[in-house]
């Protein structure tokens, strides 16, 4: 297919971290609110899904245009080359969102886009009947912002924060992508001690260990684009082999996670073992006031149990 335009979506405020990761993979990019856009080949779909620690999803940008009427949305959507991406048996549900746009009804936007894509694919595949949609998933999103329609296809499937290791979790778990972002915002190096005194289910220590040994965060899961013929099984094999070759499993780490709740320590240990890092992270049941160390330097990265996130409002106010 050649070049495709990719969008790595991100939580507001961490776009610069995502952009740094994209550039580290060798792709030039542009940063906007909550997204990083770049052009690359099909293999980049595999590599970015495997390697981006702080992004939420990787999407393919199919088209972008102004639309203030449903007729305009239909015709401009239909004009796009959907057959380049979606095979005849592809499943293509449509989700949507709209902000500050004339076309404010999300459900109507979704319906119009679905109809337009169906009509275009009927022409592409010379069909007169409805599509079975029993093949690989190509989830389309219509995003309206200030009357500009952006149409994308989700290449990730389940969000990238789903690393595949979380067996259980606490009351207010921190997303893996945000945990990785917290670590990336520090200058921590793998040869420095690392402590999370409120570790909960172990997300921050586990993400630190993945970073410390340069293990691709997506190595333990699958993606929607795994099943896309035009991306290619060979590209996925090569990308996964590259991730395996770049991992530094011999890098020693000094990572400690502690929590007052012994049940969460057990959960954290189970999660670390699931990802193969059980022997690299020390988990302890301990109150934060009892923490001591003989080290001269190190890093503390944590998500403390603060405010209404975990407590009753009356107790917080007290």
N, C-alpha and C positions, 0 to 999 in steps of 0.2 A: 504493500500500500504506500510505502514511503513515509513522509512526515505526517504526524498527527499533532493536534494541539491538545495538551493535557492541562488539567487543573487539579492542583493539590489543595483541598479545602482545609481550613484550620480554624481553631478557636480564635476569637477576637483577641488581639494583643500578642500572639505568638507567630504571626506571619513571617517575621524576620528569621525565626528559628527554622521554620519549614523551608524558607528560601535558601538558607545556608546549607541545609541538608540536600536540597535539589542541586545546588551548585557543586557540592562535594561529590555528587554522583556524575558531574560533568556536563550539566545542562544549564544554559543561560536562562534566566527567568525574569518575570515582572511581578512585582508585589502589589496587591490591591487589598481592600478590606476583606478579611477572612478567606483569601485565596491567593495562590501563587500559580501563575500561568507560564507555560513553557512549551516549546516545540521540540519533538524528538521522534525517534522511530518506534516501531512496535515493541522492541525489546525493552524500551524505557518503561512501558506499562508494567512489565514483569519486575524490573529492578526497583522502581519506585514503590510498588506495592510491598515488596519484600523489605526494603531498607528504610523507608520514612518512619521515624519514631514519633514525630510530633504532629504529623498530618492526620486529619480525620478520614479522608477518602481520596482516591485518585479517580478523576472523571475525564472522559473524552469530550472535548468541545466540538459539537457537530455544527453549530451555527449560532449567530448572534445578529439581531436586527431590531429595528423599531417596529412596534405594533400597538396601535391604539384602537383597533377594531378586531372583532373575531374573524371577519373575512380576511383581513390582512394577516393575522396570525396563521390562519389556515393555509393561505396561498404561499406564504414565505416558508412555512414549515414543510409543506409538500414539495417545495422546490429544492430542498436539501437532499443530498445523496445518501439516503438511509440504507440503501442496499449495499453500500460499501462496508457497513458495519453489521447489519442484522441479516442473518441467513433466513431462508424461507420458513424454516421451522422454529425460528427464534421466538422466545417469550419476551414481550416488550410492554410491561405495565408502565404507566405514566404517573409520576408524582409531581407536585408543584408547590410553588409559593409565589406570593405577589406582595409588593411593597411600593406604595406611592405611585401606582399605575392606574390608567384608565380601566384596564382589564383586571379588576380586583377580585373577581370570583375565581378562586383557585379551581374549584370543581369544573367550571365551564372551560377554563384554560386547558385542563387535563383532557377533557372530552374532545375539544377541538384538535389538540395535538395528536391524540390517539387516532382520530378519524383521518387526519392529514397523513400520518405515517402509514396507516393501512392503505390509503389510496395510492400513495407513492410506491409501496411495496407490491401492490397488485399490478401496477404497471411494470415494475422491475422484473417480477417473476411471472408475468403474464397469467395472473390469477383472476378468476371471476367470483370465487367463493371466499368465505372468511378463512383466516389462517388458524391452523391448529394450535400454534404456540406451545408445542410440547418439547422444545429443544432448550438450548442454553439460555440463560437469563441475560437480558440487556435492559436494565431498568433506566428509563428515560426520565429526565427531570426538566420541567419548564419553570424557569425562574424569571419572574417579571420584576424589574427594578427601574423605576422612573421611566416606564414605557419601553424599556429595552428588554427584549426577550432573549434569554440565553438557554440554549438547548444542549443538554449533555447526556452522556450514557455513563452509568456508574461501572467502573472497571474493578472495584474492590469487592462488592457484595456486602458482606457484613463489615461494619466500620473497622478501621485499622486499629482502634483501641482494643479490639478483641484479638489478643495475641494467641489465645488457645491454651493458656496455662491456668487460668483462674478457676479452681475447683469449687471454691466457696469465697465468701466476702463478708465484710462487716456491715454495719448499719448505713454508713455513708461513704462508700468506696470512692477512691480517687481514680479517675480514668487513667489508664496506662499511658496514653498520649500526653496527658498533663503531668503525670509523674516524670516522664522522660523530659518534658519541657523544663520542669523545676531543676533537674540535674544539669541539663544543657545550659541553663542560665548561670551556673557556677563555673569555676575554673578547675573542677575536680579532675584529677588524673588517676588512672588505675593503681598507681603506686602509693596513693595517699589513703589513710584510713577514712572510712565513710560510715556514718551513724544515722539511723532514723529512730529516735526514741519514742515515737508514736506510730509504730509500723503497721498496726492493724493487720490486714490480710497479706502484707508484705510487698505491696506493689512497688513502692519506691526502692527498697533494697534489691528486688528482682530486676527492675529496670536498670539500676546502677550496674548490676552484674552483667546484664546483656551488653550495656555500653562498654564496660570495662574489658570484656573479652571480644568486643567487636562482633557480636552475634546479631545477625539480622533479625529484627523483631518479628518479621512475618514468616520465619523459617518453619514454624510449627502449625501452619494453617493453610487453608486454600482460599482462592479468590474467584469471583465471578468470571474473570477473564481467563482463568485456567482452561475453560471449556470453549473458548473462542477460536475457531479454526484459523482465522486470519491473523491472530497473534502468533499462533504456532506452538506446538508442544516442544519443538527444539529450542525456541527462545526461552521457554520456561525452564527447560532442563539446564541450559547454559547459565541462566540467571541464578538458579538454585545452587549449581555447582560453584559459581563465583562466590556466593555467600558462604558456602562451606569452606572454600579455599582461603577466604579472608578472615575467617573466625580464628581468634588466638586463644585456643582452649588451654594453653599453658601459662597464660598470664595469671600470676598470683593476685589474689584480692583480699582485702581486709575490710569486710562489710558486716556491720552489726545492725540487727533490727530488734527493738525491744518494745514491749507493750505491757500495760498493767493487767490485761486480761489474758489469762493462760489459754483460754479457748481460741483467741485470735492467734496466739503463737503457734498453736497446732495447725490452724488454717494456713498461716504463712508458710510453715514448713512443708505442708502438703503441696501448696502452690509452687514453691521453689523446687520441690522434687519432681513435680509434673513437667517442669521446663528443663530439668536436668541440672539444676544449680544447687541442689540440696546440700552438697558438700562444700560449697563456696561461701555460703552466707551463714552467719551465726545468729540464731534467734534466741532471745532470752525473755522470760517473764520477769518484769522489773518496773518499778515506778521510776519516772524520769528523775525525781529528786535523788535517787540512789545511784544514778549513773556516775561513774568515775573512770578515768583513763590515765595511763602512764605515758601516753603519746604526747609529743611536743606540738604536733600539728594534726590537722584533719578537718573533715567537713561534716557538718550536721545539716541534713536536708530532711524536712518533715512536713506533714500536714496535720497540725494539732487539732484536737477535738474542741473546736471553738463555737460559741454562739448558738444560733438557732439550728445550725446544721445537725446537731446531735441532742440538744437539750430542749426541754419544755420552755416555752417563752417566758412564763412566770419565773422559772428558776434562773434563766439567763438575766432577766431584769434585776433579780435579787442580787 
